[in-house]
């Protein structure tokens, strides 16, 4: 499951970057409220490694007993936790997310959400590593 999840995350991120740039130019707005692909892309990044069995693809990269993340289908609790963590980091905008908003065009729209998604993914990893 991980390869399609990575492909979808990258594809939506790249298409979103293009679309956000176009929307910003067409609407003459720095971060138009109607653009939500940045949120979708960040959320996908936050929950990327909740999708299925990753140990086949990332074997040997970590020493967790269940592989890199965990086996099986996504656990709804981790998906909800990922959503909540993403929203918290997206609103809080820890470094360097707030700085990323200053980037021009679509980069400024998308990168802050990617940073929030990365922080949320790290939070999910920590939750899992602590045994929750």
N, C-alpha and C positions, 0 to 999 in steps of 0.2 A: 504493500500500500504506500510505502514511503516515496517511491519514485514518482507515481502520479501526483502525490500531494506536493512534492517539490516542484514538479513541472507546472502544476496549476498555480502555485504560489508565485513562481517566477513569471509565468505568462500574465497573470492578472497584474502583477507589479509593473511589468514593462508596458502593457497596454494602458494601465492606469496612469503611468507617467506621461505617456503621449496624450491621453484624453484629458488629464488634469492641465497639461500645458495648453492644449487647445481651448479648453473651457476658460482658463484664466485669461488668455488673449481675447477670446470672443466676448467675454462678459466684462472685460476690463476691471477685473477684481483680483486681488492677491490670493485669496482663498475662498472661492465661491461656496456658499452653503449648500448649493444643490449638488456639488461634487461629493459623492460618498465612496468612490472607489478607493480612496486613501484609507478609509476606515475598514473596508473589506480586505484590502491587501494587508494592513497591519494586523487584523484579527486572524487572518490565515497564517501569518508568520508566528503569531503568538501561540497558536495551537498546532503548528506544523507537525511536531513529533508526537502528537496524540493519535495519529492515524496509523494504526496497525503495527505490524511486526517489523521493527527496524534492525533487529540484531543481525539479520542476514546481510544487510548492506553495510552496516557499520561495525561488524564484528571485530573485536580487538581494540576498539578505540577507547573503551572504558572498562572498568572492572565491576560494574553493577551486576548483580546476580541475574537480572532479567534482561540483559542486553542494554543497549543505549537508553531506551525509554521503557517500554513495556510491551508485552505480547498481547495480541488479540485486537478486538475492535475498540474504537474510542470509548472511553469511560465518560458518561455524561457529567460526572462530578468534575472531572478535569477540564472538560469543555466549558462548563459554567465558570469554573475558577479562572480559566484562561480569558474568558470574556470579561469577567470582573477585573482581573489584573490589567488587562489591556485598557479598559476604560479608565481605571485609576491612573495608570501611567500616561495615557493620552491627555487627561485633564491636568495632571500634575506637571507634565513635561520636564522630567529631570534632564540634566545635561547628558548629551548634547541636543536633545529634542527641541528645546526652545530656540537654540541657535540655528537649527536646521530650518525653522520656519522663515528665516531671513534669506534663504537661498532663493534664487529667481525662479519664477514660473512654476512648472509642475514639480520640480525638485523640492521646492519649499512646501508644496502641498503634500507630497508623498513621504518625504524622508522623515519628518517628525513622527508620522504614524509607524514607519518601519522601526524607528528607535523605540517607540512605545511597545511595539510588538516583540522586539528583541528582549526588552526588559521583562515583559510578561512571560515570554518563553523561559527566560532565566528563572523567574519566580516559580513557574511550574516545575522546572527541573529541581529547584531547591525543595519544593513541597514533596516531590517524589523521592528525592535523595534522603530526606528526613523521615521517610516511611509513612507518609500520610496517604 
